[in-house]
């Protein structure tokens, strides 16, 4: 099922022992377009800090009830290694988290190619291209390869311009997430610059590049192709039928 990222961010995380905390944002892989982590605000807890939770250990968001459930207990989350989300995240911090929770999906090389100053964005501990991660249980060291992917905060990309082959389409207003596997399938483009009150979906598989300095996302289609494209309706459910209409308009085979 597809859900808007803004709706998921309105959910409350419910722990295994019934405690609650607010989901405030996400960190996603900007090459695979997958939500890897939730950012959870534990302000009402004694620790009072934002924490990262891998999407592999939370349930499917229930948008109707505005909840996301996890089997983790509050104390387990409180005792986790701290990650300072007010500054760029280091790979070492992520590695420590994965060891603590025994998460299975951590892959070295989750860092940007260049250092970033955007809070909540992964970056290296130094300017070197390799990082040593020690497996304390076995006394081994693993040297990570050159970084291969990025983590980005959804709030960082919100508002970026979407540049087509010939001209600007609009700006990123939201994201459509497949909550079955946490893949970001579509950007929601606000095209009020040329069609007031109109939004379109833009498949993330069309994205050719993202320029974080210019805050621009480049997509390899022309704006004329969107002239008669199906509009995105925030008031309705984005179903497979809606996807089919969109793909038929662009004469594309379905990914499904």
C-alpha positions as CSV (number, residue, x, y, z in Angstrom):
1,X,0.0,0.0,0.0
2,X,1.2,3.5,-0.8
3,X,1.2,6.2,1.9
4,X,2.4,9.8,1.9
5,X,5.5,10.4,3.9
6,X,3.8,13.3,5.6
7,X,1.1,11.0,6.8
8,X,3.6,8.4,8.1
9,X,5.4,11.2,9.9
10,X,2.2,12.0,11.8
11,X,2.2,8.5,13.3
12,X,3.1,7.6,16.9
13,X,5.6,4.8,17.6
14,X,4.2,2.3,20.1
15,X,6.8,0.1,21.8
16,X,6.4,-3.5,22.9
17,X,5.5,-2.3,26.5
18,X,3.0,0.2,25.4
19,X,5.1,3.4,25.6
20,X,4.8,6.0,22.8
21,X,7.0,8.5,20.9
22,X,6.5,10.6,17.8
23,X,7.8,9.7,14.4
24,X,9.2,13.0,13.0
25,X,11.2,12.2,9.8
26,X,13.0,9.5,7.8
27,X,16.4,8.8,6.5
28,X,16.4,7.3,3.0
29,X,18.9,5.9,0.6
30,X,19.0,8.4,-2.3
31,X,20.3,5.9,-4.8
32,X,18.1,2.9,-3.9
33,X,15.2,5.1,-2.8
34,X,14.6,3.1,0.3
35,X,13.6,4.3,3.8
36,X,16.3,2.9,6.0
37,X,15.5,4.6,9.3
38,X,12.8,6.4,11.2
39,X,13.7,9.4,13.3
40,X,11.7,9.2,16.5
41,X,11.3,12.0,19.0
42,X,11.5,10.7,22.6
43,X,11.1,14.1,24.2
44,X,8.4,12.8,26.6
45,X,10.8,10.1,27.9
46,X,13.4,10.7,30.5
47,X,16.2,10.6,27.9
48,X,14.5,13.2,25.8
49,X,16.4,12.8,22.5
50,X,15.7,11.8,18.9
51,X,16.6,8.2,18.1
52,X,17.1,6.2,14.9
53,X,15.1,3.0,14.4
54,X,15.7,0.7,11.4
55,X,12.6,0.1,9.3
56,X,13.3,-3.6,9.5
57,X,12.1,-3.8,13.1
58,X,8.9,-1.8,12.9
59,X,5.5,-2.9,11.6
60,X,3.5,-1.5,8.7
61,X,2.2,2.0,9.5
62,X,-1.5,2.1,10.3
63,X,-2.4,5.5,8.9
64,X,-6.0,5.2,10.1
65,X,-4.9,4.8,13.7
66,X,-1.8,6.9,13.1
67,X,0.5,4.3,14.8
68,X,3.6,2.3,14.0
69,X,4.4,-0.6,16.3
70,X,7.6,-2.2,17.3
71,X,8.4,-5.2,19.6
72,X,11.3,-3.2,21.1
73,X,10.7,-2.1,24.7
74,X,11.2,1.5,25.8
75,X,14.2,0.6,28.0
76,X,15.9,-1.1,25.0
77,X,15.6,2.1,22.9
78,X,16.7,4.3,25.8
79,X,19.9,2.3,26.4
80,X,20.9,2.4,22.7
81,X,24.1,4.2,21.6
82,X,23.4,7.9,21.1
83,X,23.3,9.4,17.6
84,X,23.6,13.2,17.5
85,X,21.1,14.2,14.9
86,X,21.9,17.8,15.2
87,X,25.0,17.2,13.1
88,X,25.9,14.8,10.2
89,X,25.7,11.2,11.2
90,X,28.9,9.1,11.1
91,X,29.2,5.6,9.8
92,X,30.7,4.6,13.1
93,X,27.5,5.7,14.9
94,X,25.4,3.6,12.5
95,X,27.7,0.6,13.0
96,X,27.3,0.9,16.8
97,X,23.6,1.0,16.5
98,X,23.4,-2.1,14.3
99,X,25.6,-4.0,16.7
100,X,23.5,-3.0,19.7
101,X,20.2,-3.9,18.1
102,X,21.6,-6.8,16.1
103,X,20.1,-5.4,13.0
104,X,21.0,-7.3,9.9
105,X,21.0,-4.8,7.0
106,X,23.9,-2.5,7.8
107,X,26.3,-2.1,4.9
108,X,29.5,0.0,5.1
109,X,29.6,2.7,2.5
110,X,26.4,4.5,3.4
111,X,28.1,7.8,3.2
112,X,28.0,10.7,0.7
113,X,30.9,11.1,-1.7
114,X,31.7,14.5,-0.1
115,X,31.3,15.8,3.4
116,X,27.9,17.4,4.1
117,X,26.8,20.0,6.6
118,X,23.2,19.1,6.5
119,X,22.0,17.9,9.9
120,X,20.7,14.3,9.8
121,X,22.7,13.4,6.8
122,X,25.3,10.6,6.9
123,X,28.9,11.6,6.4
124,X,32.4,10.2,7.2
125,X,34.3,10.6,10.4
126,X,37.2,11.9,8.3
127,X,38.0,12.7,4.7
128,X,39.5,9.2,4.1
129,X,37.6,6.8,1.8
130,X,37.9,3.7,4.0
131,X,36.7,3.1,7.6
132,X,37.7,0.5,10.1
133,X,34.8,-1.2,11.9
134,X,35.8,-3.5,14.7
135,X,33.8,-6.6,15.6
136,X,34.5,-6.7,19.3
137,X,33.0,-10.1,19.8
138,X,35.5,-11.7,17.4
139,X,38.4,-9.2,17.8
140,X,38.3,-8.6,14.0
141,X,38.6,-5.5,11.9
142,X,36.7,-5.0,8.7
143,X,37.8,-2.3,6.3
144,X,34.8,-0.8,4.5
145,X,34.9,-0.1,0.8
146,X,34.7,3.3,-0.8
147,X,31.2,4.8,-0.1
148,X,28.5,3.5,-2.4
149,X,25.3,5.1,-1.2
150,X,23.9,8.1,0.7
151,X,21.5,8.7,3.5
152,X,19.3,11.8,3.3
153,X,16.6,13.3,5.4
154,X,13.2,13.5,3.7
155,X,12.8,17.0,5.1
156,X,16.0,18.0,3.4
157,X,14.7,17.2,-0.1
158,X,11.2,18.7,0.4
159,X,10.9,21.8,-1.8
160,X,13.7,20.8,-4.2
161,X,13.0,21.8,-7.8
162,X,12.3,19.0,-10.3
163,X,14.1,19.8,-13.5
164,X,12.9,18.0,-16.7
165,X,14.8,17.7,-20.0
166,X,13.5,21.0,-21.2
167,X,12.2,23.0,-18.2
168,X,11.1,22.9,-14.6
169,X,8.2,20.7,-13.7
170,X,7.6,21.9,-10.1
171,X,8.8,21.3,-6.6
172,X,8.9,18.2,-4.3
173,X,5.9,18.4,-2.1
174,X,5.9,14.9,-0.7
175,X,6.8,11.2,-1.2
176,X,4.8,8.1,-1.8
177,X,6.2,5.2,0.1
178,X,5.3,1.5,-0.4
179,X,4.9,0.6,3.2
180,X,5.2,-3.1,2.5
181,X,8.9,-2.8,1.9
182,X,9.6,0.9,2.7
183,X,10.6,1.8,-0.9
184,X,10.1,5.4,-2.0
185,X,8.2,4.8,-5.3
186,X,7.2,8.4,-6.3
187,X,7.9,12.0,-5.6
188,X,4.9,14.2,-5.4
189,X,5.5,17.3,-7.6
190,X,3.6,20.5,-6.9
191,X,3.3,22.2,-10.3
192,X,1.7,25.3,-9.1
193,X,4.2,27.3,-11.1
194,X,2.3,26.4,-14.3
195,X,-0.9,24.6,-13.1
196,X,-2.2,26.0,-9.9
197,X,-3.4,23.5,-7.4
198,X,-2.1,20.5,-9.4
199,X,0.2,17.7,-8.3
200,X,1.7,14.8,-10.3
201,X,3.5,11.7,-9.3
202,X,7.1,11.3,-10.6
203,X,8.6,7.8,-10.4
204,X,11.9,7.7,-8.6
205,X,13.2,5.3,-11.2
206,X,13.1,8.3,-13.6
207,X,15.5,10.3,-11.5
208,X,18.9,10.8,-13.2
209,X,20.7,12.9,-10.5
210,X,20.2,15.1,-7.5
211,X,22.2,18.3,-7.0
212,X,22.2,19.0,-3.3
213,X,24.0,22.3,-3.7
214,X,21.5,23.7,-6.3
215,X,18.6,21.7,-4.6
216,X,17.6,20.3,-7.9
217,X,16.4,16.8,-9.0
218,X,16.9,16.0,-12.7
219,X,14.4,13.7,-14.5
220,X,14.7,12.5,-18.0
221,X,11.3,13.4,-19.5
222,X,9.8,16.5,-21.2
223,X,7.2,18.7,-19.6
224,X,4.8,18.3,-22.5
225,X,4.4,14.7,-21.5
226,X,2.8,15.8,-18.3
227,X,0.3,18.1,-20.0
228,X,-2.5,15.4,-20.1
229,X,-1.0,13.1,-17.5
230,X,-3.3,11.9,-14.6
231,X,-3.2,14.2,-11.7
232,X,-2.4,13.1,-8.2
233,X,-5.4,13.3,-5.8
234,X,-4.3,13.7,-2.2
235,X,-7.9,13.1,-1.1
236,X,-8.0,9.6,-2.6
237,X,-6.1,6.4,-2.4
238,X,-3.2,5.9,-4.9
239,X,-4.1,2.4,-6.1
240,X,-2.6,0.0,-8.7
241,X,-5.3,1.2,-11.0
242,X,-4.0,4.8,-10.6
243,X,-0.5,3.6,-11.3
244,X,-1.7,1.7,-14.4
245,X,-3.4,4.9,-15.8
246,X,-0.1,6.8,-15.2
247,X,2.1,4.2,-16.9
248,X,-0.3,3.8,-19.8
249,X,-0.2,7.6,-20.4
250,X,3.6,7.5,-20.6
251,X,3.4,4.3,-22.7
252,X,5.6,2.5,-20.1
253,X,5.6,-1.2,-19.0
254,X,4.6,-1.6,-15.4
255,X,7.3,-2.5,-12.9
256,X,5.0,-5.0,-11.3
